């Protein structure tokens, strides 16, 4: 979240997976797309906190693909595989549209 947000000129997009966004990311002007993947069962970073930040960023107009995961946890991410594939496909479409 922070590295991508602070150095957007270095990235075409970011895909935070099971990552707690720090509060300051809401105040950043997002110019790159984000695909956020997070488990509803994450035992390390509460789902509701991540979802709240995603909703705030969506409200500001940030380009976000929000992929809540119904299977897998923070420490057992095997259920994330199809979501990572979907995130990759979405990001690839975004990059094609940008060029």
Buried (B, 14 or more C-beta within 10 A) or exposed (E): BEEBBEEBEEBEBBBBBBBBBEEEBBEBEBEBBBBBBBBBBBEEBEBEBBBEBBEBBEEEEBBBBBBBBEBBBBEEBEBBEEBBEBBEEBBEEBEEEEE
